[in-house]
Amino acid sequence: MSTFATNTSSTSLLGGLSSSVSGMIEAIVQYRQYRKTISELNKLSFKELEDLGLTRGTIKSVAMEAVYGV
């Protein structure tokens, strides 16, 4: 195997690994934001939630949509 082929393979492997690590970090950051959104919304009173058009039962789905766009 030539040096060029080895360097190309290593670069490709490192690029894939870097991409995987970046994806995991992004997933962790999003999950933390999801949990924080739920926590903050749970701190609100029933009246405050009502003013926002929310109920306790919709907090998780609202957080999911806000963070993940789902």
C-alpha positions in Angstrom: 0.0 0.0 0.0 1.4 3.4 -0.9 1.9 6.2 1.6 -0.8 8.2 -0.3 -3.4 5.4 0.1 -2.5 5.1 3.8 -2.8 8.8 4.4 -6.1 8.9 2.6 -7.5 6.0 4.6 -6.3 7.5 7.9 -7.8 10.9 6.9 -11.1 9.2 5.9 -11.2 7.3 9.2 -10.4 10.3 11.3 -13.0 12.4 9.4 -15.7 9.7 10.1 -14.7 9.5 13.8 -14.7 13.3 14.1 -18.2 13.3 12.5 -19.4 10.7 14.9 -18.0 12.5 18.0 -19.6 15.7 16.8 -22.9 14.0 16.3 -22.8 12.6 19.9 -21.9 15.9 21.3 -24.7 17.6 19.5 -27.1 14.9 20.8 -26.0 15.5 24.3 -26.3 19.3 24.0 -29.8 18.9 22.6 -30.9 16.4 25.3 -29.7 18.8 28.0 -31.6 21.6 26.4 -34.7 19.4 26.3 -34.4 18.5 30.0 -33.8 22.2 30.9 -36.9 23.2 28.9 -39.0 20.7 30.7 -37.6 21.8 34.1 -38.3 25.5 33.4 -41.8 24.9 32.2 -42.5 22.7 35.2 -41.6 25.7 37.4 -44.5 27.7 36.0 -47.8 27.9 37.7 -51.0 26.5 36.1 -52.0 30.1 35.4 -48.7 30.9 33.7 -48.9 27.7 31.6 -52.5 28.6 30.7 -51.4 32.1 29.6 -48.9 30.3 27.2 -51.6 28.0 26.0 -50.0 25.0 27.7 -51.0 22.4 30.2 -48.8 20.1 32.4 -49.6 17.3 30.0 -48.2 19.1 27.0 -44.9 20.1 28.5 -42.8 17.2 27.2 -44.2 17.5 23.6 -43.7 21.2 23.6 -40.1 20.7 24.8 -39.5 18.0 22.1 -40.8 20.3 19.4 -38.8 23.3 20.7 -35.5 21.4 20.8 -35.7 18.7 18.2 -38.3 20.3 15.8 -40.4 17.1 16.1 
